[in-house]
């Protein structure tokens, strides 16, 4: 067994048993007369035995994490040989083991360096170096080996964290998918929720974001890191599914929607046409599923209605699900109020666009013309055609509500259809499909 020398050993040569000339008999076999070091590669049996624990613990690490490291340093001091692949892989495993023991990379690095310092003066080839030049050569070999071995240990430490992060990411993604789609038994779901600090009995809301381009991992990581730094990672669950960014947060947590919008704006700018749908808060696991469906439906409504607002809340668009629940009634309203507009020059579409902008601008003709990039006279003409063809006046408060509801219904029903577009419903030339 190789042990660090006592202070008296540094000045006296080791005992040499009788044997063949130039050999040390039994033992390691490197040190011979005149303290010369043989230039031979040690075999497996030649490797120094593991140092005692009281030396290794001086670096602040368990002895088991330093055995292979100190053995390789001893070989480097005695032979000048660089660490071999087996030595490096052993230190990688020790780095992984340190990560499993929750030892930080900083503590691992400091422990390795301190352990090397504590045994440096006892290493064979340094303690008994015949000349200062030989001592410098051995010291250089030791510190070169120490650097390579420490790099390998750090690599193993980081590899362990990477594997753990991937496992955690996969488990988190599966948990979120089960929350959103109800694939797991409630008891099993509650057990897993405890791991991610999710209080299922509480109220949660779901935020869904989409973009003209698929969300890349750097964008997702940026949004998640930004939310975690502000709200703590235990308060937000983020994943991606079908090209959507999905975020689950407690209902009591304020500002999450604005934070998501901020990071999307920073990462994507204004040219990617990103949009956020926010579901209403609901309690329990089923409430998370309901909030997710509301947020996703909000984005679908935005497509059908041509809404370009960056952030849309399901609570602000409740009238549209109400309209769609009675499809027969909304179809009859659109047919009764708007069907005469197909007789206008250019068809009903330009007039519907004008009415939509007119209502969005609170009845301001000038602002409507500016939004549509037409003249105010064109807007006035189209509004006059609405009065003449439908009998409804957009300026009359009572009739305006009926007109606006009909226009919204037309958007929801995709009426009028584009010329030449084939659909699964048969439409009459003057109105939407019959209920």
The 8 nearest C-alpha neighbors of each residue, nearest first, counted from 0:
[[1, 48, 2, 47, 49, 50, 26, 27],
 [0, 2, 48, 47, 50, 3, 49, 70],
 [1, 3, 50, 4, 0, 51, 48, 49],
 [4, 2, 121, 118, 5, 1, 122, 50],
 [5, 3, 121, 8, 2, 6, 9, 7],
 [4, 6, 8, 7, 3, 9, 121, 2],
 [5, 7, 8, 9, 4, 10, 121, 120],
 [8, 6, 5, 9, 10, 11, 4, 12],
 [9, 7, 5, 11, 6, 10, 4, 12],
 [8, 10, 7, 126, 6, 11, 127, 4],
 [11, 9, 8, 7, 12, 127, 6, 126],
 [10, 12, 8, 9, 13, 7, 127, 14],
 [13, 11, 14, 10, 34, 8, 127, 9],
 [12, 14, 15, 11, 8, 30, 34, 31],
 [15, 13, 16, 12, 23, 11, 31, 30],
 [14, 16, 23, 13, 17, 24, 31, 32],
 [17, 15, 24, 23, 18, 14, 25, 22],
 [18, 16, 24, 15, 19, 23, 22, 20],
 [17, 19, 24, 16, 20, 22, 23, 21],
 [18, 20, 22, 21, 17, 24, 23, 16],
 [19, 21, 22, 18, 23, 17, 31, 24],
 [20, 22, 31, 19, 23, 32, 18, 24],
 [23, 21, 20, 24, 19, 31, 28, 18],
 [22, 24, 28, 15, 31, 16, 25, 30],
 [23, 25, 18, 16, 22, 17, 26, 28],
 [26, 24, 23, 28, 27, 16, 15, 18],
 [25, 27, 28, 24, 23, 45, 29, 0],
 [28, 26, 45, 29, 25, 30, 23, 47],
 [27, 29, 23, 26, 30, 22, 25, 24],
 [28, 30, 37, 36, 27, 31, 23, 22],
 [31, 29, 36, 34, 28, 35, 23, 32],
 [32, 30, 34, 23, 35, 22, 21, 33],
 [31, 33, 34, 35, 30, 21, 15, 23],
 [32, 34, 35, 31, 129, 12, 30, 36],
 [35, 33, 32, 31, 30, 127, 129, 36],
 [34, 36, 33, 31, 30, 32, 37, 129],
 [37, 35, 30, 29, 38, 34, 77, 31],
 [36, 38, 29, 39, 35, 30, 78, 31],
 [39, 37, 78, 36, 40, 29, 79, 77],
 [38, 40, 37, 41, 78, 29, 36, 42],
 [39, 41, 42, 38, 78, 80, 45, 37],
 [42, 40, 45, 39, 46, 43, 44, 74],
 [41, 43, 45, 44, 40, 46, 39, 27],
 [42, 44, 45, 46, 41, 47, 40, 48],
 [43, 45, 42, 46, 41, 47, 27, 48],
 [44, 46, 42, 41, 43, 27, 47, 28],
 [47, 45, 44, 43, 48, 41, 42, 70],
 [48, 46, 1, 70, 0, 45, 49, 73],
 [47, 49, 0, 1, 46, 50, 70, 2],
 [48, 50, 66, 47, 51, 70, 1, 0],
 [51, 49, 2, 48, 66, 52, 1, 54],
 [50, 52, 53, 54, 49, 55, 2, 62],
 [51, 53, 55, 62, 54, 56, 50, 61],
 [52, 54, 56, 51, 55, 57, 62, 50],
 [55, 53, 52, 56, 57, 51, 50, 117],
 [56, 54, 62, 52, 57, 53, 114, 58],
 [55, 57, 59, 58, 53, 60, 54, 62],
 [56, 58, 55, 59, 54, 114, 53, 113],
 [59, 57, 110, 114, 113, 56, 60, 55],
 [58, 60, 56, 57, 110, 61, 55, 106],
 [61, 59, 56, 58, 110, 62, 64, 55],
 [62, 60, 63, 64, 56, 59, 55, 65],
 [61, 63, 55, 52, 64, 65, 56, 60],
 [62, 64, 61, 65, 66, 93, 60, 52],
 [63, 65, 93, 62, 61, 66, 60, 97],
 [66, 64, 68, 62, 63, 67, 69, 55],
 [67, 65, 49, 68, 69, 63, 64, 70],
 [68, 66, 70, 69, 65, 71, 89, 90],
 [67, 69, 65, 71, 66, 70, 72, 90],
 [70, 68, 72, 71, 66, 67, 65, 73],
 [69, 71, 67, 73, 72, 68, 47, 66],
 [70, 72, 74, 68, 69, 73, 75, 67],
 [73, 71, 69, 75, 74, 70, 141, 76],
 [74, 72, 76, 70, 71, 75, 122, 77],
 [73, 75, 71, 77, 72, 76, 78, 70],
 [76, 74, 79, 80, 72, 78, 73, 141],
 [77, 75, 137, 73, 124, 141, 74, 79],
 [76, 78, 124, 74, 123, 75, 79, 73],
 [77, 79, 80, 75, 76, 74, 38, 40],
 [80, 78, 75, 140, 76, 77, 137, 81],
 [79, 81, 75, 78, 82, 74, 140, 76],
 [80, 82, 144, 75, 83, 79, 140, 143],
 [83, 81, 86, 144, 71, 80, 87, 84],
 [84, 82, 86, 85, 81, 87, 80, 88],
 [83, 85, 87, 86, 88, 82, 89, 81],
 [84, 86, 88, 83, 87, 89, 82, 90],
 [87, 85, 89, 83, 84, 88, 82, 90],
 [88, 86, 84, 90, 89, 85, 151, 148],
 [87, 89, 91, 85, 90, 86, 84, 92],
 [90, 88, 86, 92, 87, 91, 85, 93],
 [91, 89, 152, 93, 87, 92, 88, 151],
 [92, 90, 155, 152, 88, 94, 151, 93],
 [91, 93, 95, 89, 90, 94, 155, 96],
 [92, 94, 96, 90, 91, 95, 64, 97],
 [95, 93, 152, 156, 155, 91, 97, 96],
 [96, 94, 156, 155, 92, 98, 159, 93],
 [95, 97, 93, 99, 94, 98, 92, 100],
 [98, 96, 100, 94, 102, 95, 99, 93],
 [97, 99, 101, 95, 100, 96, 156, 102],
 [98, 100, 96, 97, 101, 95, 102, 159],
 [99, 101, 97, 98, 102, 96, 95, 103],
 [102, 100, 98, 99, 103, 97, 96, 104],
 [103, 101, 97, 98, 100, 106, 107, 104],
 [104, 102, 106, 105, 101, 107, 98, 97],
 [105, 103, 107, 106, 108, 102, 153, 156],
 [104, 106, 108, 103, 107, 109, 102, 110],
 [107, 105, 109, 103, 104, 108, 110, 102],
 [106, 108, 104, 110, 105, 109, 103, 111],
 [109, 107, 105, 111, 110, 106, 104, 112],
 [108, 110, 106, 112, 111, 107, 113, 105],
 [111, 109, 58, 107, 113, 108, 59, 112],
 [112, 110, 114, 108, 109, 113, 107, 115],
 [113, 111, 115, 109, 114, 110, 116, 108],
 [114, 112, 58, 116, 110, 115, 111, 109],
 [113, 115, 58, 117, 111, 116, 112, 55],
 [114, 116, 112, 113, 117, 118, 119, 111],
 [117, 115, 113, 119, 114, 118, 112, 120],
 [116, 118, 114, 115, 119, 113, 54, 57],
 [119, 117, 121, 115, 116, 120, 122, 3],
 [118, 120, 116, 121, 122, 115, 117, 125],
 [121, 119, 126, 118, 122, 125, 117, 116],
 [122, 120, 4, 3, 118, 126, 119, 123],
 [121, 123, 125, 119, 73, 120, 126, 124],
 [124, 122, 77, 125, 126, 76, 127, 121],
 [123, 125, 77, 76, 128, 127, 126, 122],
 [126, 124, 128, 134, 123, 127, 122, 137],
 [125, 127, 121, 9, 120, 123, 128, 124],
 [126, 128, 125, 124, 129, 34, 123, 9],
 [127, 129, 125, 124, 134, 130, 133, 126],
 [130, 128, 127, 34, 133, 35, 131, 134],
 [131, 129, 133, 132, 128, 134, 135, 127],
 [130, 132, 134, 133, 135, 129, 128, 136],
 [133, 131, 135, 130, 134, 136, 129, 128],
 [132, 134, 136, 130, 131, 135, 128, 137],
 [133, 135, 131, 137, 125, 128, 132, 136],
 [136, 134, 138, 132, 133, 137, 139, 131],
 [135, 137, 133, 139, 134, 138, 132, 140],
 [136, 138, 76, 140, 134, 139, 135, 125],
 [139, 137, 135, 141, 140, 136, 134, 142],
 [140, 138, 136, 142, 137, 141, 143, 135],
 [139, 141, 137, 143, 79, 138, 142, 75],
 [142, 140, 138, 144, 139, 143, 76, 75],
 [141, 143, 145, 144, 139, 140, 146, 138],
 [144, 142, 140, 146, 145, 141, 139, 147],
 [143, 145, 141, 147, 142, 146, 81, 82],
 [144, 146, 142, 148, 143, 147, 149, 141],
 [147, 145, 149, 143, 144, 148, 142, 150],
 [148, 146, 150, 144, 149, 145, 151, 143],
 [147, 149, 151, 145, 150, 146, 87, 144],
 [148, 150, 152, 146, 151, 147, 145, 153],
 [151, 149, 147, 153, 148, 152, 154, 146],
 [150, 152, 154, 148, 91, 149, 153, 87],
 [153, 151, 94, 91, 90, 149, 155, 154],
 [154, 152, 156, 150, 155, 151, 94, 149],
 [155, 153, 151, 157, 152, 156, 158, 150],
 [154, 156, 91, 94, 95, 158, 152, 153],
 [155, 157, 94, 95, 153, 159, 98, 154],
 [158, 156, 160, 154, 159, 155, 161, 153],
 [159, 157, 155, 161, 160, 156, 154, 162],
 [158, 160, 95, 162, 156, 157, 161, 163],
 [159, 161, 163, 157, 158, 162, 164, 156],
 [162, 160, 158, 164, 163, 159, 157, 165],
 [161, 163, 165, 159, 164, 160, 158, 166],
 [162, 164, 160, 166, 161, 165, 167, 159],
 [165, 163, 167, 161, 162, 166, 168, 160],
 [166, 164, 168, 162, 167, 163, 169, 161],
 [165, 167, 163, 169, 164, 168, 170, 162],
 [166, 168, 164, 170, 165, 169, 171, 163],
 [169, 167, 165, 171, 166, 170, 164, 172],
 [168, 170, 172, 166, 171, 167, 165, 173],
 [171, 169, 167, 173, 172, 168, 174, 166],
 [170, 172, 174, 168, 169, 173, 167, 175],
 [171, 173, 169, 175, 174, 170, 168, 176],
 [174, 172, 176, 170, 171, 175, 169, 177],
 [173, 175, 171, 177, 172, 176, 170, 178],
 [176, 174, 178, 172, 177, 173, 171, 179],
 [177, 175, 173, 179, 178, 174, 180, 172],
 [178, 176, 182, 181, 174, 180, 175, 179],
 [179, 177, 175, 176, 181, 180, 174, 284],
 [178, 180, 288, 176, 177, 181, 175, 287],
 [179, 181, 177, 182, 178, 176, 288, 175],
 [180, 182, 177, 178, 183, 179, 288, 285],
 [183, 181, 177, 180, 184, 178, 176, 179],
 [184, 182, 177, 181, 188, 185, 187, 178],
 [183, 185, 187, 186, 188, 182, 181, 189],
 [186, 184, 188, 187, 189, 183, 284, 181],
 [187, 185, 189, 188, 184, 190, 183, 191],
 [186, 188, 190, 184, 189, 185, 191, 183],
 [187, 189, 185, 191, 186, 190, 183, 184],
 [190, 188, 192, 186, 191, 187, 185, 193],
 [191, 189, 187, 188, 192, 193, 186, 194],
 [192, 190, 188, 194, 193, 189, 187, 195],
 [191, 193, 189, 197, 195, 194, 190, 188],
 [194, 192, 196, 191, 195, 190, 197, 189],
 [193, 195, 192, 191, 196, 190, 197, 189],
 [194, 196, 192, 193, 197, 233, 191, 171],
 [197, 195, 193, 194, 233, 192, 198, 234],
 [198, 196, 192, 195, 199, 193, 233, 234],
 [199, 197, 200, 201, 196, 192, 193, 189],
 [198, 200, 283, 201, 197, 284, 189, 192],
 [201, 199, 283, 198, 282, 202, 284, 197],
 [202, 200, 282, 199, 198, 283, 203, 249],
 [203, 201, 282, 281, 250, 280, 249, 283],
 [204, 202, 249, 250, 280, 248, 281, 287],
 [203, 205, 280, 250, 290, 248, 279, 278],
 [204, 206, 247, 291, 278, 290, 246, 277],
 [205, 207, 277, 246, 245, 276, 294, 278],
 [206, 208, 245, 276, 244, 275, 294, 277],
 [209, 207, 275, 244, 274, 243, 276, 245],
 [210, 208, 243, 273, 274, 244, 275, 207],
 [209, 211, 273, 212, 272, 271, 213, 274],
 [210, 212, 271, 272, 273, 213, 209, 270],
 [213, 211, 210, 214, 271, 209, 242, 273],
 [214, 212, 242, 215, 210, 211, 243, 209],
 [213, 215, 218, 212, 242, 219, 216, 210],
 [216, 214, 218, 217, 213, 219, 212, 220],
 [215, 217, 219, 218, 220, 214, 221, 239],
 [218, 216, 220, 219, 215, 221, 214, 222],
 [219, 217, 221, 215, 220, 216, 214, 222],
 [220, 218, 216, 222, 221, 217, 223, 215],
 [219, 221, 217, 223, 218, 222, 224, 216],
 [222, 220, 218, 224, 219, 223, 217, 225],
 [221, 223, 225, 219, 224, 220, 262, 226],
 [224, 222, 220, 226, 225, 221, 227, 219],
 [223, 225, 227, 221, 226, 222, 220, 228],
 [226, 224, 222, 228, 223, 227, 221, 229],
 [225, 227, 223, 229, 228, 224, 230, 222],
 [228, 226, 232, 231, 224, 230, 229, 225],
 [229, 227, 225, 226, 231, 230, 224, 232],
 [230, 228, 226, 227, 231, 225, 232, 224],
 [229, 231, 227, 226, 228, 234, 232, 235],
 [232, 230, 227, 233, 228, 234, 229, 226],
 [231, 233, 227, 234, 235, 230, 226, 228],
 [234, 232, 231, 235, 196, 195, 197, 236],
 [235, 233, 232, 231, 248, 230, 249, 236],
 [236, 234, 248, 232, 233, 247, 237, 246],
 [235, 237, 247, 246, 248, 238, 234, 175],
 [238, 236, 246, 245, 235, 223, 247, 239],
 [237, 239, 245, 244, 172, 246, 240, 236],
 [240, 238, 244, 243, 245, 242, 241, 237],
 [239, 241, 243, 242, 244, 238, 245, 176],
 [242, 240, 243, 239, 244, 213, 209, 245],
 [241, 243, 240, 213, 239, 214, 244, 209],
 [244, 242, 209, 240, 239, 241, 208, 245],
 [243, 245, 239, 208, 207, 238, 209, 240],
 [244, 246, 207, 238, 237, 239, 206, 243],
 [245, 247, 237, 206, 236, 205, 207, 248],
 [248, 246, 205, 236, 235, 204, 206, 237],
 [247, 249, 235, 203, 204, 234, 250, 205],
 [250, 248, 203, 251, 252, 202, 204, 234],
 [249, 251, 203, 202, 252, 204, 280, 248],
 [250, 252, 249, 253, 202, 203, 248, 280],
 [253, 251, 250, 249, 254, 255, 248, 230],
 [254, 252, 255, 251, 250, 256, 249, 257],
 [253, 255, 257, 256, 258, 252, 259, 230],
 [256, 254, 258, 257, 253, 259, 252, 226],
 [257, 255, 259, 258, 254, 260, 206, 277],
 [256, 258, 260, 254, 255, 259, 261, 262],
 [257, 259, 255, 261, 256, 260, 254, 262],
 [260, 258, 256, 262, 261, 257, 255, 263],
 [261, 259, 257, 263, 258, 262, 264, 256],
 [262, 260, 258, 264, 259, 263, 257, 265],
 [261, 263, 265, 259, 264, 260, 222, 266],
 [264, 262, 266, 260, 265, 261, 267, 259],
 [263, 265, 268, 261, 267, 262, 266, 260],
 [264, 266, 262, 263, 268, 267, 261, 260],
 [267, 265, 263, 264, 262, 268, 218, 221],
 [268, 266, 264, 263, 265, 271, 269, 270],
 [267, 269, 264, 265, 270, 266, 271, 263],
 [270, 268, 271, 272, 264, 267, 273, 265],
 [269, 271, 272, 268, 267, 273, 211, 264],
 [270, 272, 211, 273, 269, 210, 267, 268],
 [273, 271, 270, 211, 210, 269, 274, 309],
 [274, 272, 210, 209, 271, 211, 309, 275],
 [273, 275, 309, 209, 208, 310, 210, 272],
 [274, 276, 208, 310, 207, 309, 311, 209],
 [275, 277, 294, 311, 207, 297, 298, 312],
 [278, 276, 206, 312, 294, 313, 205, 311],
 [279, 277, 294, 290, 293, 313, 205, 204],
 [278, 280, 290, 204, 314, 313, 281, 277],
 [281, 279, 204, 203, 250, 202, 290, 278],
 [280, 282, 286, 202, 203, 279, 287, 204],
 [283, 281, 202, 286, 201, 200, 203, 284],
 [282, 284, 200, 286, 199, 285, 201, 202],
 [285, 283, 287, 286, 199, 178, 288, 282],
 [286, 284, 288, 287, 283, 289, 282, 181],
 [285, 287, 281, 282, 289, 283, 284, 288],
 [288, 286, 290, 284, 285, 289, 203, 291],
 [287, 289, 179, 285, 291, 286, 290, 292],
 [290, 288, 286, 292, 291, 287, 285, 293],
 [291, 289, 278, 293, 287, 292, 279, 205],
 [292, 290, 288, 294, 205, 289, 293, 278],
 [291, 293, 295, 289, 290, 294, 296, 288],
 [294, 292, 278, 296, 290, 291, 295, 297],
 [295, 293, 278, 276, 277, 297, 291, 292],
 [294, 296, 292, 297, 298, 293, 291, 207],
 [297, 295, 299, 293, 298, 294, 292, 300],
 [298, 296, 300, 294, 295, 299, 276, 313],
 [297, 299, 301, 295, 296, 300, 276, 302],
 [298, 300, 296, 302, 301, 297, 303, 295],
 [301, 299, 303, 297, 302, 298, 304, 296],
 [300, 302, 306, 298, 304, 299, 303, 305],
 [303, 301, 299, 305, 300, 304, 298, 306],
 [302, 304, 300, 301, 305, 411, 410, 299],
 [305, 303, 301, 410, 306, 302, 300, 411],
 [304, 306, 302, 301, 303, 307, 410, 300],
 [307, 305, 301, 304, 308, 302, 303, 300],
 [306, 308, 309, 305, 301, 274, 272, 302],
 [307, 309, 310, 306, 311, 274, 301, 275],
 [310, 308, 274, 275, 307, 311, 273, 260],
 [311, 309, 275, 308, 274, 276, 312, 277],
 [312, 310, 276, 275, 277, 308, 313, 309],
 [313, 311, 277, 314, 315, 276, 278, 310],
 [312, 314, 316, 278, 315, 297, 277, 293],
 [313, 315, 312, 316, 317, 279, 278, 277],
 [316, 314, 313, 312, 317, 311, 318, 319],
 [317, 315, 313, 318, 314, 319, 312, 297],
 [318, 316, 319, 314, 320, 315, 313, 321],
 [317, 319, 321, 316, 320, 322, 315, 323],
 [318, 320, 322, 321, 317, 316, 323, 300],
 [321, 319, 323, 322, 318, 317, 324, 316],
 [322, 320, 318, 319, 324, 323, 317, 325],
 [323, 321, 319, 320, 324, 325, 329, 318],
 [322, 324, 320, 326, 325, 321, 319, 329],
 [323, 325, 321, 322, 326, 320, 319, 327],
 [326, 324, 323, 328, 327, 322, 329, 321],
 [325, 327, 323, 329, 328, 324, 330, 322],
 [326, 328, 434, 330, 325, 329, 331, 433],
 [327, 329, 331, 330, 326, 325, 332, 322],
 [328, 330, 332, 326, 331, 327, 408, 333],
 [331, 329, 327, 333, 332, 328, 326, 334],
 [330, 332, 334, 328, 329, 333, 335, 327],
 [333, 331, 329, 335, 330, 334, 405, 336],
 [334, 332, 405, 330, 337, 336, 331, 335],
 [335, 333, 338, 430, 331, 332, 337, 336],
 [334, 336, 332, 333, 331, 337, 338, 339],
 [337, 335, 333, 334, 332, 389, 338, 405],
 [336, 338, 333, 339, 340, 334, 335, 389],
 [337, 339, 430, 334, 429, 340, 341, 336],
 [340, 338, 341, 337, 388, 342, 389, 429],
 [341, 339, 347, 342, 338, 343, 337, 388],
 [340, 342, 347, 346, 339, 343, 338, 429],
 [343, 341, 340, 339, 346, 344, 347, 388],
 [344, 342, 346, 340, 341, 345, 347, 384],
 [343, 345, 346, 342, 341, 347, 340, 349],
 [346, 344, 343, 347, 349, 348, 341, 342],
 [347, 345, 341, 343, 344, 348, 342, 340],
 [346, 348, 341, 340, 350, 349, 351, 343],
 [347, 349, 351, 350, 346, 352, 415, 345],
 [350, 348, 352, 351, 347, 353, 346, 345],
 [349, 351, 353, 352, 348, 347, 381, 354],
 [352, 350, 354, 348, 353, 349, 355, 347],
 [353, 351, 349, 355, 350, 354, 348, 356],
 [352, 354, 350, 356, 351, 355, 357, 349],
 [353, 355, 357, 351, 356, 352, 358, 350],
 [356, 354, 352, 358, 353, 357, 351, 359],
 [355, 357, 359, 353, 354, 358, 367, 360],
 [358, 356, 354, 360, 362, 367, 355, 359],
 [357, 359, 361, 360, 355, 356, 362, 354],
 [358, 360, 356, 357, 361, 355, 362, 367],
 [361, 359, 357, 358, 363, 362, 356, 367],
 [362, 360, 358, 359, 363, 357, 356, 364],
 [361, 363, 357, 360, 358, 364, 394, 359],
 [362, 364, 366, 360, 365, 361, 367, 357],
 [365, 363, 367, 366, 362, 368, 375, 357],
 [364, 366, 368, 367, 363, 375, 369, 374],
 [365, 367, 369, 368, 363, 364, 370, 360],
 [368, 366, 364, 370, 357, 365, 369, 356],
 [369, 367, 373, 375, 371, 365, 366, 370],
 [368, 370, 372, 366, 367, 371, 365, 373],
 [369, 371, 367, 368, 372, 366, 356, 373],
 [370, 372, 368, 373, 369, 367, 356, 353],
 [373, 371, 369, 370, 368, 374, 367, 375],
 [374, 372, 368, 371, 377, 369, 375, 378],
 [373, 375, 377, 376, 368, 378, 372, 369],
 [374, 376, 378, 368, 377, 365, 379, 364],
 [375, 377, 379, 374, 378, 380, 373, 368],
 [378, 376, 380, 374, 375, 379, 381, 373],
 [377, 379, 375, 381, 380, 376, 368, 382],
 [378, 380, 376, 382, 377, 381, 383, 375],
 [381, 379, 383, 377, 378, 382, 376, 384],
 [380, 382, 384, 378, 383, 379, 350, 377],
 [383, 381, 385, 379, 384, 380, 378, 386],
 [382, 384, 380, 386, 381, 385, 379, 387],
 [383, 385, 387, 381, 382, 386, 388, 380],
 [386, 384, 382, 383, 388, 387, 389, 381],
 [387, 385, 390, 383, 392, 391, 384, 389],
 [386, 388, 384, 385, 390, 389, 383, 391],
 [389, 387, 385, 386, 339, 384, 390, 340],
 [390, 388, 391, 385, 386, 387, 339, 336],
 [389, 391, 386, 387, 388, 392, 385, 336],
 [392, 390, 386, 389, 398, 393, 385, 402],
 [391, 393, 386, 394, 395, 398, 399, 390],
 [394, 392, 399, 395, 391, 398, 402, 382],
 [395, 393, 392, 396, 399, 362, 398, 397],
 [394, 396, 398, 392, 393, 397, 399, 391],
 [397, 395, 399, 398, 394, 400, 393, 392],
 [398, 396, 399, 395, 400, 401, 394, 392],
 [397, 399, 401, 395, 400, 396, 391, 392],
 [400, 398, 393, 402, 396, 401, 397, 395],
 [399, 401, 403, 402, 398, 397, 404, 396],
 [402, 400, 404, 398, 399, 403, 405, 397],
 [401, 403, 399, 405, 400, 404, 406, 398],
 [402, 404, 406, 400, 405, 401, 399, 407],
 [405, 403, 407, 401, 406, 402, 408, 400],
 [404, 406, 408, 333, 402, 403, 407, 332],
 [405, 407, 403, 409, 408, 404, 402, 410],
 [408, 406, 410, 404, 409, 405, 403, 411],
 [409, 407, 405, 411, 410, 406, 329, 404],
 [408, 410, 414, 406, 412, 407, 411, 413],
 [411, 409, 413, 407, 304, 408, 412, 303],
 [410, 412, 408, 409, 413, 303, 407, 304],
 [413, 411, 409, 414, 410, 408, 431, 330],
 [414, 412, 410, 411, 409, 415, 416, 303],
 [415, 413, 409, 416, 412, 431, 410, 430],
 [414, 416, 413, 417, 431, 348, 347, 409],
 [417, 415, 414, 413, 418, 420, 419, 431],
 [416, 418, 420, 419, 415, 414, 421, 413],
 [419, 417, 420, 416, 421, 415, 346, 428],
 [418, 420, 417, 421, 416, 422, 415, 426],
 [421, 419, 417, 418, 422, 416, 423, 415],
 [422, 420, 419, 423, 424, 416, 418, 417],
 [423, 421, 424, 420, 425, 416, 426, 419],
 [422, 424, 425, 421, 426, 420, 432, 416],
 [425, 423, 422, 426, 432, 421, 433, 431],
 [426, 424, 432, 427, 423, 422, 433, 431],
 [427, 425, 432, 431, 424, 428, 430, 433],
 [426, 428, 429, 430, 432, 431, 425, 433],
 [429, 427, 430, 426, 341, 431, 338, 415],
 [430, 428, 338, 427, 341, 339, 431, 334],
 [429, 431, 338, 334, 427, 428, 432, 426],
 [430, 432, 426, 414, 334, 433, 427, 330],
 [433, 431, 426, 425, 434, 427, 424, 430],
 [432, 434, 431, 330, 426, 327, 331, 427],
 [433, 327, 432, 330, 326, 331, 328, 431]]
